[in-house]
């Protein structure tokens, strides 16, 4: 017996694996919270156990549902002509696919190598290590998002709003991106520099000082990314619990009791609130643009 099999996460994974064998594709497995309660383990152990099953292709995460038994499907391994090796774009595309399904933490050189059927060092050579891989993934997903078509005489506000909405679209399709972006340590990614060029050239028409222009560009980029981090956290919570934010607030007894006990008069007067992060994003973005001039 291997030492790994003695780890708590592997023991829990084995129990879940046996349970999954009696379920049909699409049937839901326990959430992290339920696993913690049932097996008496830490949440990190429960998360790792589910990650092990995802790596094996036995389960998958479904937004608003949770972790379910995966539908059998052909291997993701790329079919290549005999004697040829994977190209860099093969590794990057597969990494994006894995991150979309299981989060950025699920992407490793070892896993990519196994999926592509090559030695791990071959993958390292293709993408220049994990940092190089992440930057290539960022370039791939942002470059794939079409730029808005705007009239030559479009005003600065229209251009900046369209740029922010384009970034939001990328974050919505690929929630892991918000955690991979760094604002304080610039990443030399062509697609990200193209966003900076669009925004800064737009701001040149309304803001005289270069420092203030860059400050405003950073504020806009930071706002979109900050909202995207909230989006990513909500997607994680939905996968964990199988319910969205509105259902949780309306039906979780502890939350309802806490709000009833602690909410002040202004909160009570606000009445029921329908959580819609896309709407909140646009409200905040337009208020932010109002303050530029």
N, C-alpha and C positions, 0 to 999 in steps of 0.2 A: 504494500500500500504506500502511495507517495505521501510525502509530508504535506503537500497541498490539500489532500483529501481530509486532513485533520483540521484544516482551518474552518472556523465557524461559517464563513461565507460559502465554502464548498459543501459543507454539510446541509446548509439551508437550500443551496441550489439543487442538491441531490433530492431532497424532499419535494421541492417544487417540480423538479423534472419528472418524478414519479406521478405527481398530481396532474401535470400537463398531459401525461400519456393517456389519462382517462377522459380528457376533454377534447372537444372538437375545435377546429380552427376558428378563431374569432371569440372563443370563450375567454372570459376574463380571469386572470390570476389575482391573488391578493395584492393590495397596494403595499408600499413600503410601510405605511403606518400599521396595516393589518399584520404584516409579517413580524414587525417588532413586537406587537402584542401577543401573537401566537407562539413565536419561538423564543421570546425573551432575549433578543439580540439588539445591538445598537442599530440605529438607522443606516449608518455607513455600511454595516455588514449586510443589512437587507438590500440596500442599493447595489452592492457588489454582487450579491447572489443573483439578482435580476439581470445585472450586466453580463454575468457569465452565460446565462441562458440566451441573452440577445446575441452574444458573440457566437454561440453555437447555431444561431438561426432558429431556435425553438420557439422564441417569443418575439414580439415586436411591440413598440409603443404606439398607441393610437390616440391622437388628441381628443379630449373630451370623453375618452373611454378608460384609458389606462393601459396596463400591460396585458396583452392577450396572446393566446396560442397562435403562432404564425401559420399562415397558409403556405403549404409546401410550394416552392418555386425553384426554377433552375438556378444553379449557382451563379453568383455575380462574376465569377472569374471570366476575364476577357478571353475570347477565342482569337488566337493569333496564328499567322502562318508558321508552319514548322520551321524551327531554327531562328525565329525572330523573337526579340525580347519586348517587354512593354515599353511604351513611350512615356515621356513625362506627363503628357496630358491624360494618359490612362490612370496613372497613380493619383493625379489631382482630382479627376472626375470621380474616382472611386472614394477618395477621402471625403469629398463633398457629400456623396451619397451616404456614407457611413455617419458623418456628422449630422446630416439632416435627420437620419433615423434615430440615432442614439446619443447625440451630443458630441462635442469636440473631444471630450475625455475618452471616447470610444475609439478615436483614431490613433493608431500607433504604427510605427514602422514594421513591427512584427506582424500585426494583423494585415496591413496592406500587402506585405510580402506573401503571407499565406493565401490571401485572396487572389493575388496575381500569379502565384505559383513560381516565385523567384526567391533567391536568397535575400535576407534583410539588407545586406550591404548594397545590393543592387538598387533597392528603393532609396537608400540614403544617397547614393550617387545620382539618382534621377532628380531628387528634390532638394538636395543639399541640407539634409537634416530636418528636424521638426519645425524649427523657426522658418526655414525656407519653404516648407510644405504649407504652413499656415498662411504665409504671405501669398503663395501661389493660389491657395483656395480663396482668399479674399479677392484677389485679382479676378479669378474665374467668375465668382458670383456677381460682383459689381459690374464687370464688363458685359455679362450676359443680360443685364437689365437695360432695355432700350432707353436712350435719352429722349426727353420730351421734344416734340416739334413745336417751336415757338416762332412767332413772327419776328422779323428783324427789328421792328420797333416796339417789341414787348417791353413793358416797364420792369424796373428792377425787382419790384415786389413779386410779380408773376414769376420771374425767373427763379428767385430764391425759393418760393413756395414749391415750384415744380421740382427743383433740385432736392428739397427736403422730402417731398413725397416719394420721389424716386428711391432715395435711401431707405425710407420707411418700407417700401415694397420689398427691398432686398432683405431687410431685417425680418419682415413678416414671413417670407418664404424660407429663410435660413436663420432661425432664432439664435444659433450658436455664434453667429457673426458678432453680435453685440459684445460678447465676452472676449472675442479675439482682437477687436479693434483697440488701439491705444492712441489716446490724444496727446498724452504728455511725452511719449517716446515715439516720434514719427516713424512710420513704416514706409519704406520706399516702394510702394505698390503703384504701378501705373494707373490703375482704375481709381484709386483713392486720390492720387495727385490730379487726375482729371476733374474730380469733384471740387477740389480746392481751386483749380484754375477757373472753373465755371463760376463759383461763388465769389472769389476775389475779383475777377474781372467785372462781375456784375456790380459789386460794391464800389468799384472805382468811380462809377457814375454818380454816386450819392455821398460818399464819405471821402474826405480829402486826405486825412492822415493814414499812412500805411500801417502804423501800429494799431490804430483803432479798427481799420478794415480787418486786420488779422484777428483782433480780439473778437469782433462780431462773427467772423467765420468760425472761430473756435466755439463761441456761444451757440451758434446754430447747430454745428456738428455735435456738440456735447448734448444739446437738448434732444436731438433725434436719437442719439445713442442711449441716453438715459431712459427715454421712454421705451426704447427697444429692450433694455435690460428688464424693465417691468414686464414687457410682453414675454420675454424668455422665461422669467420666473413664473408667470401665470401658466404658460404652456407646460412647464415642469409640474406645477401643482395639479393641473388637469390630468396629466398622465399618471400622477401619483394617486390622486383621489377618485378620478373618473367623473368629476363634476366641475362646472365652471364657477366663476366667482359669484355670480348672482345666486345660483343654487346654494352655494356654501353659506352666504350671508343669510339667506332666507330660511335655511333648514338646519343649520348647525346650532344645536341648543345652547352650547356654551357661548358662542358668539352672540346669539340673540339675547341671552341673559346679560352678558357684559355690556352690550350697547344700551339695553333698556336701563341698566343701573347707572351707567357712567355718562351717557350722552347728555350734553347741555341743551338749553332751549333752542339755540340756533340750529343745531343738528336735527332736533326733533321737528322744527318748522320746515326744514328742507324736505322732509317727507321721504317716501321710497325713492331710491336712486338706482337707475338701470346702468350698470357698469358697461361701458363701451369704449375700449381703449382707442379705437380708431377715431371716435368722436373727440375724446379727450386730447388726443394728439393734435388734431386740427385746431381745436380751440386754443391750445397752448401755442402752437406755431403761429397762428394769426395774431395773437396777443404779443408774441415776441417780435414779429415783424412790425407791429404798430409802434414799438419803442425805438426802432432804428433811427427815425428822423424826428 
